[in-house]
Every structure is written in structure tokens, then in C-alpha cells.
Amino acid sequence: MTLRDDPIRTARASAANSLFAFLKSLPPGERLIEGGFMAVQAVAGASLAFAIGRALHTEQAFWACITAIAVSQHSYIDTRNLSRDQFIGAMVGGLCGLVGTTLGAGYFAAYAATVGVAIIMCWILNVGSAARLGGITATIMLLVPGMGPAWDKALLRLGEVTLGTVCALLVAFLMSWIEERWFGKPHKT
């Protein structure tokens, strides 16, 4: 089935293109304001994730920050959808990375196979949108040095990704609420 054959995907693509077209058509001053809101949202989510990660003494709290920035979107619903994909991708990539690290750490063929399997598994699970995130997580598992056993590393990555997505969701919801209450913009849920 192609994109043209799937009415739901076509509608989503059309809505995304419409949003981008709308934002591009705004005068520079309004784009500055919208960009400012996005910057505040992304920085607030990343900062909250980093502060909590550091307080919890996670191994590498910066992964929570990166995740919060990566999933921050213009609307709460878009942030929620991307957060779901990020979490699923992290789960699949973490599991594949755990197996790849256990069975073939240090070998390029094991790395390539692990990333390939993570991407394919996401498609098999019918979440192709999480496939690249699964591949990224598997790459992190196999190529970024970490301390401790592989299963501990996988759990820490998943925890850091979860922390980042939760912080991004919280900030996106709060920003959406603020825009509605203070600026009269409709709630983007």
C-alpha cells in the first residue's frame, strides 16, 4: 500500500504540510514568536530532563536532554505521537542492542546486523515510524562506551529516553495550556 492508497497517512501528511505552509506564510515577527515558543519548550523540557537525570545519578543524563529536544513538536499531540515512537524505538533498539552487545560486541558485522534487525522489527511490529529511532538506540548501545553489564546499559538508556519523553510531554502540555489561557490560541491537543 502506498501513501496515496492510505487515506489516514494522506490526511496526516496533508495536515503536516498545511502546518508547515501556514508557519512559513507568517510574517517574520510572528515566526520569531512561534520559534521562541518552540525554543522555550525544547529548552525547558531538556533542562527539566537533565536536572532530574542528574538528581537520579543516571550514567549519562544528556540522553534524556537529547530525547526531550528530539520529541518536542509544535503541538502537544505531535509531541505525544513522536514520544510514543521514540519509546517504542528505544525499547526495540535497546533489546536488539543488548543481544548484539552480548553476542558480537566489537564486530562491525554484529553492529550492522543489530541495527538492521532493530529497523526490521519496528516495521514488523507495524511502527515503521519508530524504526530509525530503534536503529539509533541500537547504535548507541553498541558504539557509545558505557560502564557495567550490557543489560544495565540497556535499562539506563530506556530510563533516560523515558525521562526525556515524559519531560517533553509535560512541558508541551504546559505550553499548550499557557498559549490557550494567556494568548487565546486554541488548545493544540
N, C-alpha and C positions, 0 to 999 in steps of 0.2 A: 504494500500500500504506500503510495507516495503522499507527499504533503498536500497535493491538490485533491487527493481522494479522501482525506480525513478532515471532515468539517470542523472538528474541535481544534485540531492543530492549525487549520487555516484561520479560524477565528482568533486563536491566541497570537499567531504571527501577525495578523492584521491589527489586533489591539496593541501589540508591542510596537509595530511600525507606526501606528497612529500616535502613540505616546511620544515616540522619538520625533516624529514630524511636528507634533504640537510644540515640544520643547525647543526644537530648532527654529520654529517660527516666532518664538517670543523675542521681544526686544532685548538688547544686551543687558539692560538693568534688571529685567525680570529673570533672565538666565543666571545673572550673578546671584540673585536671591535664591533661586532654586538650587544652584550649585552650592551656595552657602549652607542651605538646609541639609543637602546631601553630605557635605563635608562635616558639619556638626554631628550628623547622625553616625557616620562612619567612625569619626574620631572618638565620639562618646562610647560607642559600642566596643571599639578596640581598647580604649582606656579602661573601661569597666572590666573587660575580659582579662586584661593584663594585671590589673590590681588584684582581682580575685585569684588569678593563677599564681601570682607571686605570694599572696597570703596563704594559699594552699600548698606552697612549695612544690609546684609541678616542675618537672625537669626542664622544660622549655616553654614557658608561658607565651612566648612570641607566636607559637602556632595558634593559640586562642585569638590573638590580635589579628593575625593574618586571616583567619576564618571569619571573624566579625566583619572585617573590611570586605572580604570577598562576597559575603552573602548580603551585605547592605544594598538595598534597592530603593527606588523612589517611593514605593508604596509598601505597606505592611504585608499585603497578600503576596506581592512578588518576593519580599524578603522571606516570608514563610515558605513559599514554594522552593526557593533556592536553598533555604536552610534544610528542608527535607531531603533534597537531592544531595546536599553536602554530607548530611548524616549517613544516608544510605551508602554513598560513595566511600565515606570513611570506614564504615563497617565492612563493606566488601573488600576494599583495598587493604584494610588492617588485617583481615583474615587471610587474604592472599599473601600479603607481605609477611605475615607470621609463618605461613607454610614455606614461602620462598626463602626466608631467612634461615629457617630450620633445616631445609633440605639442600640449599645451594648457595649460601651466602658467599660472596666474593667472586662468583662466576657470572660473566655477562649473560650467558645463555639463560641462567636461572632468573636473572633480573628481567630480561626481555619476556620470558615465558610468564613470569609472575604478573607483570603489567598487562600483558595480553589477556591472560585468564581473568584478571580483575575487570577489564573492559567488557569482555565477552559475558561474564557472569551478570554484570549490570544489565546488559541487553537481554539476557535470558530471563532475568527477574522482571523484565518489562519496565525498567527505569533507565533507559538509554541516556537520559539527561544527567544521570549520576555517573556515567561511565568514565568521563575524563577525570572526575574527582576521585573515583576509585583508582585510576591509574596513577594520579598524583600521590595519593596516600600510599599506594604500594611502593612508589619510587622513594618517598620519604622513608618508609620502613627499611628499604634495602640500601639506600645510599647515604642517609644522614646518620652520622655517628650518634650513638646513644649508650647509656650505661645500663647494665643489668640484663636480665634474660629477655629474649625476643617477645614473649607473651606480655611482660611488663611494659615493654616499649609500645606494643600494640594497644594495650589498655590506656596508657598515658596519652597516646595520640588521640584515641577516641574521646577520652575525657576532655582534652584540650579543644578538640573540634566541637564537642557538645557545649562546652563553656562558651566558646566564641559564638556559636549559633544562638544560644539562649540569650546572651548579652545583646546581640544584634537584634533579635526579636523584641526584647524588652524595650530597647531604645527606639526601634521603628514604631512600635505601638505608641510609645510616649510621644514621639514626634508627630505622629498622625493625630493623636488626641490634641496636642498643642496647636497644630495647624487648624484643626476644626474649631477649637474653642476660642483661640485668640485672633486668628486671621480669617475666620469664616470660610475656610476651604472645606469641601466635603471630605468626610472621613474615608480614607483610602484603605478599606479592609477587604 
